[in-house]
Amino acid sequence: MNEEIEKRNCYCLDRGNPKMDKFFADIPEGYCGICDVCGEYGHLNAHPTMPTSGSWCDEHYDELLISRTPDLSQMFGALIIIFSAVMLILYGIYL
């Protein structure tokens, strides 16, 4: 079980820490959070592809792992659209 917890890298590692007792009061052993998506018991840890944290059950965390992150061409396309919009606004201001 400890290997699984270490692999998951979640707050289950902090169980037994007196400072965290209040946090874990309503969460059963084997979990350290409540899923942000469905409300089931899950684990609080870092998002796999974004610079944020959250709590997910195993099912929804697996969905995060397989969901695609934007690739470079999508980001470049968005920058072109934003640049074009700014240029049109500036063009309208200076007419």
Summary of the structure (lengths in Angstrom):
residues: 95
radius of gyration: 20.9
end to end distance: 68.6
largest distance: 68.6
contacts: 202
relative contact order: 0.10
helix: 52%
strand: 13%
